[in-house]
Amino acid sequence: MTDTAGPAADASEASGAAADTDTDIAPDAVAVGTAADGPPRITPTTRVVLHDLAARRDRDEWIVGRMATRTFVALPAAGARAVELLGAGLSVGRTEESLRAETGEEFDIADFVGDLAALGFVARIGDHAVPDAEPPRASLPWLRPRHVRLALHPVLPLLVGALLAAAVVVLVRRPDLLPGYRDLLWSRHGSVVLLSGAAAGWTLLLAHELAHLVTARAAGVPGKMRLGTRLQFLVMQTDISGIELAPRRHRLTAYLAGIALNLSVASSLVLALTPTEPGTTAHRLLAAALLLALLPLPFQFMVFTRTDLYFVLQDLTGCRDLYGDGLAYARYRVRRSVRSVRSVRTGRRGVRAGDRDDDPSARLPAHERRAVRLYSVVLVVGTAACLTFMAAVTLPVDIALLVRAVRGLGPDHGLAGNADAVTVLVVLGGVNVLWLVTWWRNRRSRRSAGAT
């Protein structure tokens, strides 16, 4: 799963926000002090030194960011121009004059510099060094873009497509090769099936996330893999913050790299199945591996959990934070519905004008507003369906299996019975414990980040 948070956007949730000033250069971030004893005074003659920043135009705005800290912000054209002028060595006053001459508007560049410093974009203000945060660690730091540059070669998607087409042709001619759930039960020993399935599943999951990491690294993005949770699912996700600055072809390639890997593995297994004799151990193992490679793909369509396809959808719709804005709009609709019900009960009619003004989607551009409102419906319905399925099916089955495993322990059940029971407890119980630990760790990290 891709995550560009800071993706973890699991490439995709920028880790920085735009600066909030009175000049409308950058509308969304809050300026803070640049040192513990207060920020240095900024005058019209002050010059600043910026860190190494990159920028990319996106519709009517510019994405500006610092790859080292994976902090990115959307700026209007005037804000991006101000960054360019300040980076060229112009003083605060000269930058204001240049922008006034180019746009005919007045801008408070002193406040804007403070906001840039809050984002970690400023190295020095005058003679004062701005304290810098420690950059986040990257997975496989020894892997350089030159090592994996072929991951972005335009021929690679054609090869994946050709492999997939060959597998489809084989399946059309040999529909008996299509896997079913019984193919997972390749051994009569449940513990062997469970352990081998877990090992193969986690191996494929790691390869899926490595595909994201390698593709992003080829585009110059550090990337970091970590465990995460999406509703009731334990997932591995790759933070590829910074891919926002890459060309669209590179961005989409990074988002779809994991799906492409699963399809490539599945296609290769289909071709490998062709010469094997049905019923043999080799055929059963290949069929089981094929099913394990295909099983994660339907999950990708659950865009309400921010899967790989979610980031593709977010990019194609031109939304900055489809999930966050969709969630905010859904909460607004719920609040408005509750107010309407209360108004009916108290005899009041209509909805107050202030309630309409609270609509968080109203501040978005028209193309984002439409996408966010439609996505909010998918978000609410999909989340409700997932949680209902967990409560009605997944949780009762897990509890039943764990209780059965506990009862299966003891000298009366023999070596095989005890082995099966221990395997269920270790694999199934371990996954649930790992989900809980990961959820709590990430929740505590988010609360700590919010507190600071």
C-alpha positions as CSV (number, residue, x, y, z in Angstrom):
1,M,0.0,0.0,0.0
2,T,1.3,3.4,-0.9
3,D,1.2,6.1,1.6
4,T,2.3,9.7,1.0
5,A,1.6,10.8,4.5
6,G,4.1,13.1,5.4
7,P,1.9,7.5,0.8
8,A,2.9,7.4,4.4
9,A,0.9,8.4,1.7
10,D,0.9,3.8,3.0
11,A,2.2,6.7,-2.0
12,S,-0.4,10.9,-1.6
13,E,-1.5,13.7,2.7
14,A,1.4,16.1,2.6
15,S,3.4,16.5,5.8
16,G,3.4,20.2,5.5
17,A,0.7,22.8,5.1
18,A,0.6,26.1,3.4
19,A,1.4,29.2,5.4
20,D,-1.5,31.3,6.8
21,T,-0.8,35.0,6.2
22,D,-2.8,38.1,5.5
23,T,-1.3,38.3,2.0
24,D,-3.0,35.2,0.5
25,I,0.4,34.1,-0.8
26,A,0.0,30.8,1.1
27,P,-3.3,30.1,2.8
28,D,-3.0,27.2,5.1
29,A,0.1,27.1,7.5
30,V,0.8,28.8,10.8
31,A,4.0,30.7,11.5
32,V,6.0,29.8,14.6
33,G,9.2,31.1,16.1
34,T,12.4,30.0,14.6
35,A,14.3,29.7,17.9
36,A,13.5,29.0,21.5
37,D,14.1,32.6,22.5
38,G,11.9,34.0,19.7
39,P,12.4,34.5,16.0
40,P,15.0,37.0,14.7
41,R,13.6,40.4,13.6
42,I,12.8,40.6,9.9
43,T,13.2,44.0,8.3
44,P,13.0,45.1,4.6
45,T,16.7,44.7,4.3
46,T,16.8,41.2,5.7
47,R,17.9,38.4,3.4
48,V,17.2,34.7,3.9
49,V,18.9,31.5,2.9
50,L,16.5,28.8,1.9
51,H,17.1,25.1,2.0
52,D,17.2,23.1,-1.2
53,L,13.6,23.3,-2.4
54,A,11.9,21.9,-5.4
55,A,8.7,23.1,-7.1
56,R,6.2,21.8,-9.6
57,R,3.2,23.6,-11.2
58,D,-0.1,21.9,-10.5
59,R,-3.1,23.5,-12.2
60,D,-3.4,27.1,-10.8
61,E,-1.0,26.4,-7.9
62,W,2.6,25.3,-7.3
63,I,3.7,22.4,-5.1
64,V,6.9,23.5,-3.3
65,G,8.7,21.2,-0.9
66,R,11.8,20.1,0.8
67,M,12.7,16.5,0.0
68,A,15.0,16.1,3.0
69,T,12.2,16.6,5.5
70,R,9.4,15.5,3.2
71,T,7.5,18.7,3.8
72,F,5.4,20.1,0.9
73,V,3.0,22.9,0.5
74,A,0.6,24.1,-2.2
75,L,1.2,27.8,-3.0
76,P,-0.5,30.2,-5.4
77,A,1.7,31.7,-8.2
78,A,2.6,34.7,-6.1
79,G,3.8,32.5,-3.3
80,A,6.0,30.4,-5.6
81,R,7.4,33.6,-7.1
82,A,8.2,34.9,-3.7
83,V,10.1,31.8,-2.8
84,E,12.0,32.0,-6.1
85,L,13.0,35.7,-5.4
86,L,14.0,35.0,-1.8
87,G,16.0,32.0,-2.9
88,A,17.8,34.2,-5.5
89,G,19.1,36.4,-2.7
90,L,16.7,39.3,-2.8
91,S,15.9,41.1,0.4
92,V,12.5,41.1,1.9
93,G,11.9,44.7,0.7
94,R,13.1,44.0,-2.8
95,T,10.9,40.9,-3.0
96,E,7.9,43.0,-2.0
97,E,8.8,45.6,-4.7
98,S,9.2,42.9,-7.4
99,L,5.9,41.3,-6.6
100,R,4.2,44.7,-6.5
101,A,5.6,45.5,-9.9
102,E,4.6,42.1,-11.4
103,T,1.1,41.7,-9.9
104,G,0.0,45.2,-8.8
105,E,-0.7,43.8,-5.3
106,E,0.9,44.3,-1.9
107,F,2.3,41.4,0.0
108,D,3.7,41.0,3.6
109,I,6.9,39.1,2.8
110,A,8.1,39.4,6.4
111,D,5.2,37.3,7.7
112,F,5.6,35.0,4.7
113,V,9.3,34.3,5.7
114,G,8.2,33.4,9.2
115,D,5.7,30.9,7.7
116,L,8.4,29.4,5.5
117,A,10.6,29.1,8.6
118,A,7.8,27.2,10.4
119,L,7.7,24.7,7.5
120,G,11.5,24.2,7.8
121,F,12.2,25.8,4.4
122,V,14.6,28.5,5.8
123,A,18.2,27.9,6.8
124,R,19.2,31.4,7.8
125,I,17.4,34.7,8.5
126,G,19.9,37.4,8.2
127,D,22.8,36.3,10.4
128,H,20.7,33.9,12.5
129,A,20.7,30.2,11.7
130,V,17.2,28.6,11.9
131,P,17.1,25.4,14.0
132,D,16.5,22.5,11.7
133,A,14.5,19.3,12.5
134,E,16.2,15.9,12.1
135,P,15.2,14.5,8.7
136,P,13.1,11.3,8.9
137,R,14.9,8.1,8.2
138,A,14.5,6.3,4.9
139,S,14.3,2.6,4.3
140,L,17.3,1.0,2.5
141,P,19.3,4.3,2.6
142,W,22.1,2.7,0.6
143,L,19.8,2.3,-2.4
144,R,20.5,5.2,-4.8
145,P,18.3,6.5,-7.7
146,R,21.0,5.4,-10.2
147,H,20.7,1.8,-8.9
148,V,17.0,1.5,-9.8
149,R,16.6,4.0,-12.6
150,L,15.2,1.2,-14.8
151,A,12.1,1.1,-12.6
152,L,10.9,4.3,-14.4
153,H,11.8,3.2,-17.9
154,P,8.8,3.6,-20.2
155,V,9.3,0.1,-21.6
156,L,8.7,-1.5,-18.2
157,P,4.8,-1.0,-18.2
158,L,4.7,-2.5,-21.7
159,L,6.6,-5.6,-20.5
160,V,4.1,-5.9,-17.6
161,G,1.2,-5.5,-20.0
162,A,2.6,-8.1,-22.3
163,L,3.1,-10.6,-19.5
164,L,-0.5,-10.0,-18.2
165,A,-1.9,-10.4,-21.8
166,A,-0.1,-13.7,-22.2
167,A,-1.5,-15.0,-18.9
168,V,-5.0,-13.9,-19.9
169,V,-4.7,-15.8,-23.2
170,V,-3.6,-18.9,-21.3
171,L,-6.6,-18.6,-18.9
172,V,-9.0,-18.2,-21.8
173,R,-7.7,-21.3,-23.4
174,R,-7.3,-23.2,-20.1
175,P,-10.0,-22.0,-17.7
176,D,-9.3,-25.0,-15.5
177,L,-6.2,-23.1,-14.3
178,L,-8.3,-20.4,-12.6
179,P,-7.6,-20.8,-8.9
180,G,-10.3,-21.4,-6.2
181,Y,-10.3,-21.3,-2.5
182,R,-9.6,-25.0,-2.3
183,D,-6.2,-24.5,-3.9
184,L,-5.1,-22.9,-0.6
185,L,-5.7,-26.2,1.1
186,W,-2.8,-27.9,-0.7
187,S,-1.9,-29.9,2.4
188,R,-4.0,-32.0,4.7
189,H,-2.2,-30.5,7.7
190,G,-3.8,-27.2,8.7
191,S,-0.8,-25.9,10.5
192,V,1.4,-26.4,7.3
193,V,-1.2,-24.6,5.2
194,L,-1.5,-21.7,7.7
195,L,2.3,-21.2,8.2
196,S,3.1,-21.5,4.5
197,G,0.3,-19.1,3.6
198,A,1.4,-16.6,6.2
199,A,5.0,-16.8,5.0
200,A,4.0,-16.4,1.3
201,G,1.6,-13.7,2.0
202,W,4.0,-11.6,4.0
203,T,6.7,-12.1,1.4
204,L,4.4,-10.9,-1.4
205,L,3.4,-8.0,0.8
206,L,7.0,-7.0,1.4
207,A,7.7,-7.3,-2.4
208,H,4.6,-5.1,-3.1
209,E,5.9,-2.4,-0.8
210,L,9.4,-2.7,-2.1
211,A,8.0,-2.0,-5.6
212,H,6.7,1.3,-4.3
213,L,9.9,2.1,-2.6
214,V,12.1,1.2,-5.5
215,T,10.0,3.2,-8.0
216,A,9.9,6.2,-5.7
217,R,13.6,6.0,-5.1
218,A,14.2,6.0,-8.9
219,A,12.4,9.4,-8.9
220,G,14.7,10.7,-6.1
221,V,12.2,10.2,-3.3
222,P,13.7,8.6,-0.1
223,G,10.6,6.6,1.0
224,K,10.1,4.6,4.2
225,M,8.2,1.3,4.8
226,R,6.4,0.7,8.1
227,L,3.4,-1.2,9.5
228,G,0.1,0.6,9.7
229,T,-3.6,0.0,10.2
230,R,-6.6,0.7,7.9
231,L,-9.8,0.1,9.8
232,Q,-9.6,-3.6,10.9
233,F,-6.7,-4.4,8.5
234,L,-3.1,-4.7,9.4
235,V,-1.1,-3.3,6.4
236,M,2.4,-2.5,5.4
237,Q,2.6,1.0,3.9
238,T,5.3,3.0,2.2
239,D,5.7,6.7,2.8
240,I,6.7,8.2,-0.5
241,S,6.2,11.8,0.4
242,G,8.0,13.9,-2.3
243,I,6.6,12.0,-5.2
244,E,4.2,15.0,-5.5
245,L,7.1,16.9,-7.1
246,A,7.6,14.3,-9.8
247,P,6.0,14.3,-13.2
248,R,2.6,12.7,-13.4
249,R,3.9,9.6,-15.2
250,H,6.4,9.0,-12.4
251,R,3.7,9.6,-9.8
252,L,1.3,7.2,-11.3
253,T,4.0,4.6,-11.8
254,A,5.0,4.8,-8.1
255,Y,1.4,4.5,-7.0
256,L,0.7,1.5,-9.3
257,A,4.0,-0.3,-8.8
258,G,2.7,-2.6,-6.1
259,I,-0.3,-3.7,-8.2
260,A,1.9,-4.2,-11.2
261,L,4.2,-6.5,-9.2
262,N,1.2,-8.6,-8.0
263,L,-0.1,-8.9,-11.5
264,S,3.4,-9.8,-12.8
265,V,3.8,-12.5,-10.2
266,A,0.3,-13.9,-10.8
267,S,0.9,-13.9,-14.6
268,S,4.2,-15.7,-14.2
269,L,2.5,-18.3,-12.0
270,V,-0.2,-18.8,-14.6
271,L,2.5,-19.5,-17.3
272,A,4.3,-21.8,-14.9
273,L,1.1,-23.7,-14.2
274,T,0.6,-24.6,-17.8
275,P,3.1,-27.4,-18.2
276,T,2.5,-28.9,-14.7
277,E,0.2,-31.9,-14.2
278,P,-3.0,-31.2,-12.2
279,G,-3.0,-32.9,-8.9
280,T,0.7,-33.0,-8.4
281,T,2.3,-31.2,-5.4
282,A,4.0,-28.7,-7.8
283,H,0.6,-27.8,-9.4
284,R,-1.1,-27.4,-6.0
285,L,1.7,-25.2,-4.7
286,L,1.7,-23.0,-7.8
287,A,-2.1,-22.6,-7.7
288,A,-2.0,-21.7,-4.0
289,A,0.7,-19.1,-4.7
290,L,-1.3,-17.7,-7.6
291,L,-4.3,-17.2,-5.4
292,L,-2.2,-15.5,-2.7
293,A,-0.8,-13.1,-5.4
294,L,-4.4,-12.2,-6.6
295,L,-6.1,-11.9,-3.2
296,P,-4.7,-8.4,-2.3
297,L,-6.0,-6.9,-5.6
298,P,-9.7,-6.6,-4.7
299,F,-8.6,-4.8,-1.5
300,Q,-7.1,-2.0,-3.7
301,F,-10.6,-1.0,-4.8
302,M,-11.4,-0.1,-1.2
303,V,-10.3,3.5,-1.8
304,F,-12.0,4.6,1.4
305,T,-9.0,3.0,3.2
306,R,-6.5,5.0,1.2
307,T,-5.2,2.1,-0.9
308,D,-2.9,2.5,-3.9
309,L,-5.9,3.2,-6.2
310,Y,-7.0,5.9,-3.8
311,F,-3.8,7.9,-4.5
312,V,-4.3,7.4,-8.2
313,L,-7.9,8.7,-7.8
314,Q,-6.6,11.7,-5.7
315,D,-4.0,12.6,-8.3
316,L,-6.4,12.3,-11.3
317,T,-9.0,14.4,-9.6
318,G,-6.5,17.1,-8.7
319,C,-7.4,16.9,-5.0
320,R,-4.9,17.9,-2.3
321,D,-6.3,15.7,0.5
322,L,-9.2,13.7,-0.8
323,Y,-9.5,11.6,2.4
324,G,-9.2,14.4,4.8
325,D,-11.5,16.7,3.0
326,G,-14.0,13.9,2.4
327,L,-14.0,13.0,6.1
328,A,-14.5,16.7,7.1
329,Y,-17.4,17.0,4.7
330,A,-19.0,13.8,5.9
331,R,-18.8,15.0,9.5
332,Y,-20.3,18.3,8.4
333,R,-23.3,16.5,6.8
334,V,-23.8,14.4,10.0
335,R,-23.7,17.6,12.1
336,R,-26.2,19.3,9.8
337,S,-28.5,16.2,9.8
338,V,-28.4,16.1,13.6
339,R,-29.3,19.9,13.8
340,S,-32.2,19.3,11.4
341,V,-33.6,16.5,13.5
342,R,-33.3,18.7,16.6
343,S,-34.9,21.6,14.8
344,V,-37.9,19.4,13.9
345,R,-38.2,18.2,17.5
346,T,-38.1,21.7,18.9
347,G,-40.5,23.1,16.3
348,R,-38.0,25.1,14.4
349,R,-37.9,25.0,10.6
350,G,-35.0,25.2,8.2
351,V,-31.3,25.3,8.7
352,R,-29.5,28.3,9.9
353,A,-27.4,30.2,7.4
354,G,-24.4,29.7,9.6
355,D,-24.7,26.0,9.2
356,R,-24.2,26.3,5.5
357,D,-21.2,28.5,6.1
358,D,-19.6,25.7,8.0
359,D,-19.4,23.5,4.9
360,P,-15.7,22.7,4.6
361,S,-15.9,21.9,0.9
362,A,-17.1,25.4,0.1
363,R,-13.5,26.7,0.3
364,L,-12.3,24.2,-2.3
365,P,-12.1,24.7,-6.1
366,A,-15.1,23.5,-8.0
367,H,-13.3,20.4,-9.4
368,E,-12.2,19.4,-5.9
369,R,-15.5,20.1,-4.3
370,R,-17.4,17.7,-6.6
371,A,-14.8,15.0,-6.1
372,V,-14.7,15.4,-2.3
373,R,-18.5,15.3,-2.0
374,L,-18.8,12.1,-4.1
375,Y,-15.9,10.5,-2.2
376,S,-17.5,11.3,1.1
377,V,-20.4,9.0,0.2
378,V,-17.9,6.2,-0.7
379,L,-16.0,6.8,2.5
380,V,-19.1,6.6,4.7
381,V,-20.7,3.6,3.0
382,G,-17.5,1.7,2.6
383,T,-16.4,2.3,6.2
384,A,-19.7,1.2,7.5
385,A,-19.7,-1.9,5.4
386,C,-16.2,-2.9,6.5
387,L,-16.9,-2.4,10.2
388,T,-20.2,-4.3,9.9
389,F,-18.5,-7.2,8.2
390,M,-15.8,-7.2,10.9
391,A,-18.4,-7.2,13.7
392,A,-20.6,-9.8,12.1
393,V,-18.1,-12.2,10.5
394,T,-14.4,-11.5,11.0
395,L,-14.4,-11.0,14.8
396,P,-16.6,-13.9,15.6
397,V,-14.6,-16.3,13.4
398,D,-11.3,-15.1,14.9
399,I,-12.7,-15.6,18.4
400,A,-14.1,-19.0,17.6
401,L,-10.7,-20.2,16.1
402,L,-8.8,-18.9,19.0
403,V,-11.1,-20.5,21.6
404,R,-10.9,-23.8,19.6
405,A,-7.1,-23.6,19.6
406,V,-7.0,-23.0,23.3
407,R,-9.3,-26.0,23.9
408,G,-7.1,-28.1,21.5
409,L,-4.1,-27.8,23.8
410,G,-3.2,-30.5,26.2
411,P,-1.9,-34.1,26.4
412,D,-5.2,-35.6,25.3
413,H,-4.9,-34.1,21.8
414,G,-1.7,-35.6,20.6
415,L,1.3,-34.0,18.9
416,A,-0.5,-33.1,15.7
417,G,-3.4,-31.5,17.5
418,N,-1.2,-29.5,19.8
419,A,0.9,-28.3,16.8
420,D,-2.2,-27.1,15.0
421,A,-3.5,-25.3,18.1
422,V,-0.2,-23.6,18.7
423,T,0.1,-22.6,15.1
424,V,-3.4,-21.0,15.2
425,L,-2.5,-19.1,18.4
426,V,0.8,-17.9,17.1
427,V,-0.3,-16.9,13.6
428,L,-3.8,-15.6,14.2
429,G,-3.3,-14.3,17.7
430,G,0.0,-12.7,16.7
431,V,-1.6,-10.8,13.8
432,N,-4.3,-9.5,16.1
433,V,-1.8,-8.5,18.8
434,L,0.4,-6.9,16.1
435,W,-2.6,-4.9,14.8
436,L,-3.4,-3.6,18.3
437,V,0.2,-2.6,19.0
438,T,0.6,-0.9,15.6
439,W,-2.7,0.9,16.0
440,W,-1.8,2.2,19.5
441,R,1.7,3.2,18.4
442,N,0.5,5.2,15.4
443,R,-2.3,6.8,17.5
444,R,0.2,7.9,20.1
445,S,2.5,9.3,17.4
446,R,-0.3,11.3,15.9
447,R,-1.3,12.7,19.3
448,S,2.3,13.6,20.0
449,A,2.6,15.3,16.6
450,G,-0.6,17.2,17.2
451,A,0.6,18.3,20.6
452,T,3.7,19.8,19.2
